[in-house]
């Protein structure tokens, strides 16, 4: 569980006076996530998710909250931010920026089928298409500039072989030109635990707090790296083909994207290897925190390098 900032029922009851949501009936910490403090909140008017932002500033947060509102208004199944009595999506609780969003039905799935992956590909493409009309811009906070700065801090924790691999991949990614690729608002963290299924259908895409403006293909690579990964760290061909075909049916891939695909799979794996190394070796103090295993994405990246000529291609 990741609860960096404790919220008591009494504190939340006072804060909820800013909203027209009735009285508090439930407050429960959420076990997932390593960036923010999250609670399930129930009131006499409904069910919500409360997020206290541990890293993002009040100045940055309107991008994410307004993006969710925009996507929800365009039919993408995602949490809708709740406005307070002053029509603001963002407040402050226990000295942290805080927001409430609708709590969606469903649950994440651990072992997706090709059919499940097709539904993920379709909803991701719908998100990208809807996001093209979202006018706000946010540079990727965990893009090449970030991992280039983080890598030197992590090298002392790695053996010589792993350090060489990290240096090489960071250097390669820093010279890749993504300007020719279609760009727009992306989720940037579309793992299995960030899509909820209900009765076999996608009920919602959640956790938009890594969203940013970047290459749409990068978002596809992040999704494929998680949804189609096998225990041996190679991509499952059937799941990958289903996800990519369903995405392509909604937003066709371009020739430039086809040319960049295998490199983008490596970039997506590198981003999360560096992030998990950072959270594991250089954690910040927190209550009930949990850092995920960085070796998972190291193995995936190594597999992409070793079997690059066998990677599934775009439709």
N, C-alpha and C positions, 0 to 999 in steps of 0.2 A: 504494500500500500504506500502511496505517496501523499502524505498530508503534512505539508511544511508549515502551514498556519492553522492552528486550531480555532474552530468556531464553536461556541457553545449554543445551546438552544436559546438561552436568554439573549445572547448577542444577536442571533439571527432574528428573533422575534422583533427586536427593536428596529433592525435594518429593514425588515419587511413592511414596516409602516410606510415606507416610501412607495409601496406597490399596492395595487388593488387586487390582492390575491387571497384574501381571507386570512385565516390563522394557521400557524405552523402545526403540522401533524407528524412530520418525519424529518430527521436529519441523520444522514449516514454517510461516512467517508467512502469514497470509491477507490477500489484497490488498483486500478489501472492508471498508467501515466507516470511520467517522471519529471515533467516540466512545471505543472501547476498543481494547486490544491483543488480537488473536486469533491463535491458532496451531492448525493441525492437529497432532494428537498420535496416534501409533500406538504400541501396546504389544503384547506377545505375547498379550494377552487381548482386544484389540479396537481400534476407532478412535473417537477423541473430538475434541472441540473445547475448547481451553483459552482462557479469557478472563481477562485482567487488567483490572480496572475502573479507568479513569483519572479519572473524575469521581464516580461513585456511591460512597457510603461503605458500610462494612460494616453500618451500622445500616439503610440503605435496601434492601440487596440481598435479604434474605429474602422481600420481597414478590414479586420477579421469579422467584426460584428456586422458591419454593413454588407460584407460579402455574403455572409450566411443569410441575412435578410433578403438580399438580391436573389440568391439562388432559390430560396424557398418561394419567393414570389414568381419565379420562372419554372416552378414545378419540379425542382430537384428535391428529393426527400432528404432533408437535413434539419437540424435544430433551428428554430426561429428565435431570435433574441426577444426578450420581454422588456418592453419599455416601462419605466417607472411613471409616477404621477406627473413628472415634469417632461415626459416623452424622451427620456434618455435611456439608452441601452446600457450605459456604463455607470457604475457607482463606485463607492469605496467602502470596504469593510475590514476592520482590524488593520488599518493603514495600508491595505493592498487594493489595487483596482479589482473590481468584482462585477460579475454579470450573472444573470439568470437566462437560461434558454429552455425551450420546451424539451421534455424528456420523451424520447421516442420508444415505441414498442419494439420488441424483438430482442435478439441476442446475437453475439458474434458466433462464427462457426470455426472450428479448429481444423477440420479435414475437408476442405472444399472439393467438390466434384467439378468436372469440366462444365456442367450446366451452371453451377454456382459461379464459376469464373466468367462464363459468358455474361451473366447478369452484372457482375462487377465491371466488366469491360463496357457494357452498354451504359451503366449509370455514370461511369467516369467520363465517357464521351459526352453524355448529356450535360454533365457539370462543366466540361470544357467549353461546349457550345454556348451554354448560358453565361459563362464567365466572360466570353468575348465582349459582351455589352456592359461589363462592369468597368467603369472608367478610372477607378482609383488604381494607383501603382504602388507596389512594395517590392523593392529589391530582395532577392533571396538571402535571408540572414544567415543561412547555413550553406551557402554556395562555395565556389572555389576560393574566394577571399578568406572565408572563415576557416576552411580546412587547411589552407596554406599557412594561416597563422597558428592554428591549433597543433599541427603536426610536429613542429620542433619541441613543443612542450611534452609530447607523448613519446618521442623517440627514446628517452632514457628508460622507459618502462618496458621496451621491447627487446627481444634478442636480435642479433645481427641480421638474420634472414628476414624477419618480419619488418625490421626498421628499413631495410633496403627496399622491400616491397612497398611500404608506405611512401617512402620518398619518391620512388619511381611513378607510382600511380598519381600522386599529387602533382608531380611535374607534368605528366601526360595530360591530366585533366585541365591544368591551367592554360594549356595552349590550344584546346579544342574550341573551335568557333561555332557557337550555337546561334549566331545572329540570323542565319539563313533559315532557321527552323520556326514554325508557327509558335507564337508565344501568347500568353494570356494568364488569367488567374488559374493557379493550380492548387491542389490540396497538399501535396508534398509529403504526405504521411499515410497513404492509403493502405495500411496493413489490415490483416484479418480482424483485428480487434477494433477497427474503426469503421466497419460496416456492420449494420445490424440486419439480420434476416428474420422474417416473421412468416411462418407457413410457406417457406420455400421462396419467398420473394424479398427483394431488398426493401427494408423498411426505413433505412436511413443511413446516411453518411455522417459521421460525427468527428469531433476533434479537429477543428480547422485552424488551430493556433500555430501551425507551421506553414499555413497557406502563404503564397507569395505570387509575384509575377515572374514567370520563367517559361522555358520551353515546355510545351505540352507533352512532348515525347519523354522528357525527364520524369514526369508524373506517371506515364505509362510504365516506364522501366521500374520505378519504385514499386508499383502495384504488382507487376509480373514477378519481381524478385521475391516478394513475400507470398503471393497467392499461388504461385506455380513452383515454388521451391520444394525439392524432395529431401529426404534425410541424408542423401549422399551429396547434397549441395548442388546438384545439377537440376536444370529446369525440366519439369514434366511436360512432354511434348503435347499431350492432349489438352491439358489445362491451359498451356500457353496459347495454343492455336485457337481454342475457344474464346479466351479473353480478347485476343487481338482481332479475331474475326468479328466479334460482336461490337467492339470499339469501332473498327473500320466501317461497319455498316451504318454507324451514326455520324462519324466524322472521318472521312477517308484519309489515310496517311498519304503524305507527299513523297516525291522521289528523294528530296533532301533528307526526310526522316528515315527512309529506308537505308540510305547511305550511312546514317549516323547511329543506327540502332544498336549494334553490338558494343560500340564505344559507350553509348548511353547506359546500357546495362551495367557496365563496369563503373561508370560514374555514380549510378544510383547505389551500388553496393559500397563504394568508397565512402560516400557521404555518411552512411549509417555505421560503417566500421569506425570511422573517426569519431562520430558522436558517441557511440557506445564506449569506445576507449576513453574518451574524455570524462563521461559520467562515471565510469568505473574507477579510473585512477585519480581523477581530480574532482570528486563529488563536493557539493556544497552541503553544509549542515542542514538536516531536516529530520522531521519526526516520521518514523515508519517509512523510510525511503527504500526504494528497490531499484538498483541499476541492472540493466539487461546485459546478457552475455555478449561481449564484443567479438568472441571467436566465431559466432554464427556468421556474421557478415564477412569476416576474414576468409572463412572457408568458401563462402559464396563467391567472393571476388577472385579467389585463387582458382575456383572452378571455371569462372568466366574466362580467365586468362588461359588456362590449360586447354579448354575445349572451345575456344573462340570460333573455330571453323565449323563447329557442330551446333552452335546456338540457333534456336528457332528464329526464322526471319519474319519480317512484317508481311502482311498480305499484299 
